[in-house]
């Protein structure tokens, strides 16, 4: 889902309103919608009170958001689907919204649900918050996506935008260490993650962020903006040779001969 520009230097707004103030108003409206649609539909009147935007100005913004595919609008009723809420959050950050503030409005679980759904819609089974022991310690994977023979080890980091490159490098290195530990533990996890019948697996570590990070790749690990995730998943098999990946042989075991419990 692309996010078209709602306000640009070539888009006239109300006469006498500067581009800067227009962006500020749009950001306030977006953050209000993000907060108010978390549990379901809201009303334009409620958004107006929350954002402190005049009614005529708010209506113009709502119609533009509707035309841009970011909300559903019916009279006074305003709704946003999970995908639209991701788009609203991204747009708010692009307009200079504080990432911590946007993340509070969106919510960690909501972001993770979107990531899981993107994989499921591409034919992957998904395991979330998978815990395992390896190398003498406990580890946890945010999301494991499986489609034979691929296993995508996903770290969901919707705070990556705006962080120092050094932090992202550190995050990638830690995720690579987790991927290595996971591959060492994998033969003992076969039944737990439903790998019965698999002869081998290709483990691909990936990070998913809310918006574009300073790196598209670091040490061949992809750092994927969430709205580009569907196309990344679709193209993934063709790009495996160019990405960090670990192949694990899974020789037949007794579990392969036993019926699944």
C-alpha positions as MATLAB code, in Angstrom:
seq = 'XXXXXXXXXXXXXXXXXXXXXXXXXXXXXXXXXXXXXXXXXXXXXXXXXXXXXXXXXXXXXXXXXXXXXXXXXXXXXXXXXXXXXXXXXXXXXXXXXXXXXXXXXXXXXXXXXXXXXXXXXXXXXXXXXXXXXXXXXXXXXXXXXXXXXXXXXXXXXXXXXXXXXXXXXXXXXXXXXXXXXXXXXXXXXXXXXXXXXXXXXXXXXXXXXXXXXXXXXXXXXXXXXXXXXXXXXXXXXXXXXXXXXXXXXXXXXXXXXXXXX';
ca = [
       0.000    0.000    0.000;
       1.604    3.270   -1.099;
       1.087    6.469    0.854;
       0.349    9.372   -1.510;
       1.289   12.873   -0.376;
      -1.667   14.570    1.278;
      -0.027   17.998    1.403;
       2.750   19.137   -0.896;
       4.240   22.441   -1.917;
       2.158   22.325   -5.097;
      -1.107   21.545   -3.321;
      -3.050   24.675   -2.339;
      -4.605   24.697    1.077;
      -6.740   27.387    2.683;
      -5.615   30.816    1.576;
      -3.165   32.342    4.031;
      -2.204   28.985    5.518;
       1.505   28.181    5.197;
       2.782   24.791    4.186;
       4.434   24.381    7.603;
       1.215   25.025    9.494;
      -0.700   22.784    7.080;
       1.697   19.943    7.827;
       1.324   20.603   11.545;
      -2.464   20.504   11.268;
      -2.396   17.316    9.220;
      -0.069   15.708   11.757;
      -2.418   16.606   14.621;
      -5.372   15.188   12.691;
      -3.513   11.970   11.904;
      -2.426   11.445   15.499;
      -5.977   12.087   16.703;
      -7.366    9.540   14.238;
      -4.707    7.041   15.302;
      -5.694    7.423   18.963;
      -9.447    7.462   18.402;
      -9.795    4.532   15.956;
      -7.792    2.100   18.053;
     -10.921    0.434   19.419;
     -13.177    1.026   16.402;
     -14.930    3.829   14.485;
     -14.997    7.405   15.712;
     -16.684   10.626   14.591;
     -15.361   13.733   12.900;
     -16.732   15.775   15.817;
     -14.588   13.773   18.258;
     -11.535   14.170   16.011;
     -12.168   17.921   15.810;
     -12.269   18.235   19.597;
      -9.123   16.145   20.022;
      -7.096   17.850   17.272;
      -8.451   21.400   17.883;
      -8.889   21.931   14.144;
     -11.744   24.053   12.706;
     -14.593   22.008   11.258;
     -14.177   23.172    7.642;
     -10.416   22.542    7.739;
     -10.900   19.114    9.296;
     -13.454   18.132    6.656;
     -11.010   19.034    3.915;
      -8.292   16.923    5.500;
     -10.627   13.974    6.061;
     -11.693   14.027    2.420;
      -8.053   14.060    1.319;
      -7.242   11.173    3.640;
     -10.229    9.302    2.236;
      -9.119    9.988   -1.356;
      -5.609    8.791   -0.382;
      -7.013    5.504    0.939;
      -6.024    6.153    4.569;
      -9.512    6.175    6.120;
     -13.078    5.099    5.455;
     -15.465    8.034    5.648;
     -19.265    7.926    5.781;
     -20.947   11.144    6.869;
     -19.642   11.875   10.364;
     -18.305    8.334   10.836;
     -14.540    7.757   10.462;
     -12.998    4.271   10.388;
      -9.516    2.914    9.748;
      -8.604   -0.709    9.068;
      -5.410   -2.208   10.534;
      -3.618   -1.600    7.215;
      -4.898    1.977    7.063;
      -3.762    2.603   10.638;
      -0.258    1.510    9.678;
      -0.422    3.968    6.769;
      -1.623    6.746    9.084;
       1.264    6.075   11.478;
       3.828    6.138    8.659;
       2.350    9.360    7.275;
       2.472   11.008   10.709;
       6.167   10.153   11.059;
       6.901   11.443    7.549;
       5.290   14.743    8.574;
       7.613   15.036   11.560;
       5.553   13.310   14.233;
       7.488   12.124   17.266;
       8.119    8.418   16.753;
       7.517    7.540   20.411;
       4.194    9.389   20.293;
       3.178    7.644   17.058;
       4.225    4.255   18.430;
       2.026    4.761   21.491;
      -0.930    5.477   19.226;
      -0.301    2.470   17.022;
       0.669   -0.051   19.664;
       3.250   -2.816   19.589;
       0.776   -5.669   19.187;
      -1.001   -3.936   16.317;
       2.285   -3.514   14.456;
       3.179   -7.150   15.048;
      -0.279   -8.307   13.922;
       0.200   -6.463   10.636;
       3.564   -8.165   10.080;
       2.097  -11.601   10.854;
      -0.828  -11.026    8.490;
       1.493  -10.007    5.646;
       3.295  -13.353    5.896;
       0.084  -15.367    6.291;
      -1.406  -13.772    3.180;
       1.657  -15.039    1.277;
       1.179  -18.631    2.366;
       3.432  -18.699    5.449;
       2.539  -20.310    8.748;
       3.416  -18.003   11.636;
       4.669  -18.671   15.155;
       4.932  -15.695   17.505;
       7.125  -15.179   20.556;
       8.882  -18.499   20.104;
      11.192  -19.220   23.053;
      14.051  -21.680   22.877;
      17.297  -22.586   24.619;
      20.634  -22.563   22.839;
      24.250  -21.815   23.672;
      23.473  -22.012   27.389;
      20.794  -19.294   27.473;
      17.186  -18.535   26.590;
      16.196  -16.695   23.413;
      12.931  -15.360   22.019;
      11.923  -14.759   18.398;
       9.307  -12.048   17.770;
       7.884  -13.859   14.773;
       8.828  -17.013   12.874;
       7.338  -17.364    9.369;
       7.499  -20.810    7.749;
       6.959  -21.934    4.174;
       9.021  -24.965    3.245;
      11.982  -24.738    3.011;
      12.086  -21.091    4.173;
      12.047  -19.938    7.785;
      12.083  -16.167    8.218;
      13.243  -15.041   11.652;
      11.610  -11.624   12.073;
      12.512   -8.947   14.591;
       9.749   -6.304   14.754;
      11.293   -2.915   15.548;
       8.860   -0.088   14.868;
      11.183    2.349   16.654;
      14.100    2.012   14.200;
      13.373    5.231   12.292;
      15.523    8.107   13.450;
      17.904    6.025   15.562;
      21.630    6.288   15.144;
      23.147    3.976   12.585;
      25.247    2.449   15.362;
      22.085    1.278   17.174;
      20.787   -0.377   14.027;
      24.125   -2.090   13.457;
      24.021   -3.398   17.038;
      20.433   -4.619   16.570;
      21.333   -6.478   13.369;
      24.394   -8.107   14.969;
      22.264   -9.291   17.899;
      19.664  -10.664   15.508;
      22.328  -12.527   13.531;
      23.555  -14.088   16.781;
      19.975  -15.125   17.559;
      19.596  -16.657   14.086;
      22.766  -18.694   14.576;
      21.593  -19.893   17.991;
      18.217  -20.800   16.485;
      19.770  -22.919   13.738;
      21.807  -24.814   16.344;
      18.643  -25.521   18.349;
      16.437  -26.266   15.335;
      16.813  -30.073   15.159;
      15.368  -30.270   18.679;
      12.511  -27.919   17.814;
      11.177  -29.875   14.841;
       7.933  -31.045   16.404;
       7.412  -27.814   18.331;
       7.476  -25.669   15.193;
       5.863  -28.328   12.986;
       8.787  -29.195   10.730;
       7.836  -32.841   10.362;
       8.762  -33.998    6.892;
      11.258  -31.184    6.283;
      14.637  -32.446    5.042;
      16.311  -29.056    5.383;
      15.505  -25.431    6.182;
      16.861  -22.092    5.018;
      16.767  -19.598    7.889;
      16.617  -15.929    6.860;
      16.966  -13.211    9.543;
      15.092   -9.957    8.850;
      14.155   -6.769   10.678;
      10.888   -4.931   10.051;
      10.640   -1.238   10.977;
       7.790    1.265   10.911;
       9.523    3.500    8.362;
      12.706    3.605    6.305;
      15.892    3.149    8.333;
      19.334    4.460    7.315;
      20.093    0.978    5.939;
      18.157   -1.208    3.532;
      20.628   -3.963    4.423;
      23.334   -4.387    6.994;
      25.599   -7.434    6.843;
      23.154   -8.706    4.176;
      20.258   -8.637    6.693;
      17.268   -6.765    5.224;
      15.756   -3.900    7.233;
      12.276   -3.644    5.728;
       9.846   -0.716    6.145;
       6.523   -2.289    7.082;
       4.585   -0.944    4.102;
       7.145   -2.553    1.778;
       6.831   -5.884    3.577;
       4.286   -7.518    1.205;
       6.509   -6.930   -1.843;
       9.578   -8.061    0.131;
       7.845  -11.324    1.054;
       6.666  -11.883   -2.508;
      10.190  -11.399   -3.920;
      12.042  -13.158   -1.091;
      12.679  -16.589   -2.686;
      14.437  -15.019   -5.669;
      16.724  -12.916   -3.446;
      17.842  -15.577   -0.960;
      21.343  -15.944   -2.535;
      22.010  -12.248   -1.886;
      20.728  -12.209    1.721;
      22.186  -13.495    4.959;
      20.840  -17.020    5.380;
      21.707  -20.263    7.135;
      20.950  -23.709    5.747;
      20.156  -26.420    8.258;
      20.017  -30.104    7.370;
      17.202  -31.962    9.116;
      17.839  -35.697    8.796;
      14.810  -37.948    9.282;
      13.968  -38.760   12.880;
      11.474  -40.961   14.706;
       9.144  -37.964   14.923;
       8.751  -38.058   11.141;
       7.327  -41.563   11.408;
       4.930  -40.771   14.251;
       1.482  -39.236   13.743;
       1.233  -35.564   14.751;
      -0.273  -35.062   18.179;
];
